[in-house]
Amino acid sequence: MAAFATAEACDSNASLLANGELRVLEPIFKIYGQRRAFSGPIMTVKVFEDNVLVRQLLETRGEGRVLVIDGGGSNRCALLGGNLGQSAQAMGWAGILVNGCIRDVDEINACDIGVRALGSNPIKSNKKGVGEKHVPVFVAGTLIRDGEWLYADSDGVLISKAELSV
């Protein structure tokens, strides 16, 4: 990814911010993974304390996309661990945003992907396969849809209806 800065994107796209085509997520996420900055088209999944669908998606070709996981903000277990982080890297995902927790932080930090999550919890999730893929999700004060674009760096996370020119 070219040197993309979310602050510069906000400055140069004030009209998109004003009309809601560019949104800024609430600053609630911690930064993990080797990619401090990442971007890509969004794929969504909505689950609650169950990561079966997360695994299914991350084991498919990522093609530079970003998986947005709406875990309902639960801090009671992890939806992403080191094995899935390694799988995401191997399958070509640019990044993962988790409205929930991760585990195996050191392993995820060794992966060449970008990860944002609320925090970490060593407890693994349920394995029932309950949830929905490719649905609109409401995360960090923003409605996020499949096919929109996510841009993340150390300053924050942006969601755009269309790809931004960098």
N, C-alpha and C positions, 0 to 999 in steps of 0.2 A: 504494500500500500504506500502510495506517495505520502509525503509529510502532510497529512491532513490534521487540522486542528479544529476541534469543536468550537472553541471561542471565536476563531476567524469565521467559521461557517455561520455562527449566529450573527456576527457583525455584518457579514456580506449578504445575509438573507433575511433582513429585518421584515420584509413584506411577507415572506413565508411563515415567519414566526407569528406575525400579526394575524394572518388568516388561518392558522392552525395546520398548514401543510407541513410545517417543521415544528416538532415538539421536543421539549427538554424533559427528561425523566427527573423525578425528585432525586436529590443526591443521597441515596441510601445504600448504594452498592459498594462493596469492597472489591479491590482489584486483585485478580489471580492470573496465573499463566504467564508465559514469556512475552506474549504480544500485549504491550501496554496500550497500543492503539490498534484498532481493527474496525472493519466495516464490511457490510455485505447485505444482500437481500435477506429478508426475514422469513423464517418458517416458525410457526407457533405450535405449541402443545400446552394443553391445560390438564394438570394432574393434581392430586392431593396426597402427599405422603406415599406415593407409588411411582416408581421410575421405569416400569416396563415399557411404556410408550416412548420415553426418553431414549432408552437403549435401542429400541427399534429404529428410531430416526437417526441416531448418531452412528448406527452401523450401516447406513446408506451413504452414497456419495454426497458429500457436502457441497462440492463445487463452489467453494468460497462463500457459502451462506452462513447466516448467524441463526442459531436456534434460540428462540425466546421461550423459556419454560415458565409458565405461570403455575407456581406451586402453592398459590394461595397465601404466600408470605409465611408459611409454617417454618418454625425453627426447631421442630421436634425430631426431625431426621434429615438425612442428606438425600438429595435427588441426583447427585453427580459425584462420582468418585474417580480415583486414579485410573482404573481400567477404562471407564468411559471417556475420560480425558484423552487417554492414549488412542482410543478408537477414533475419537473425533479428529485428532491430529492426523492419523493414518488415512482417514477417509476424506480429508480435505476441507473440513469445516474451518471457517475463519474465526468463529467465536461462539460463545454460549452466554446468555444472560439468564440467571436463575432467580426468580422471585421466591427464594427459599434458600436452603443451605447446601453446601458441598462437604465432602470429607476427603481424606488423603491429600491434604493441602500441599505437602511437599512434592508429591507425584504430579499433581495438576500444575504446580509452579514450574515443573521441569518440561511441561508440554509446550510445543510451539503453536499455541492457540491463545486467544484472549478469553478470559472468563470474568464475569461480574456476578456476584452473589451477595446475599444479605449477611452471610457469615458461614461458619463451619460447625458441624455436629458429627461426632463419630458414629452415631447410630445409622444403620442402613434403612432404606425405605421398605415399604410393603412391596409385594410382587404379585398383585392381583390383575394388572392390566386395565385398570379403570382410568378413564380420561378421554380427552378429545384432541384430535390433531387438526391443524389447519383452521382453527376457529379464532375469532377476535378475542383478545385477552385484555384485561385492564391491569396494568402493572405500573407502580410508582406514579400514580396520578394520570396515566395516559392510556388511551385505547390504542392497541397495537394490532395490526392486521397482517396476515400472511401476504408476502409480496412487497411490503413496504421496506425501507432501508434503515439499518441501524448503523450509527457511527459512534465509536467510543474512543476516548483517550483519557488521560489523567484528569482532565477538567470535568468530564461528565459524559452522559449518554444522550444522543439525539435520535429521534425517530422522524423519518421523512417519507412523505407519500411517494416520492420519486427519487431516483439517484441524483445526488448533488454533484455539480462539477467542482473539481478540486484544483 
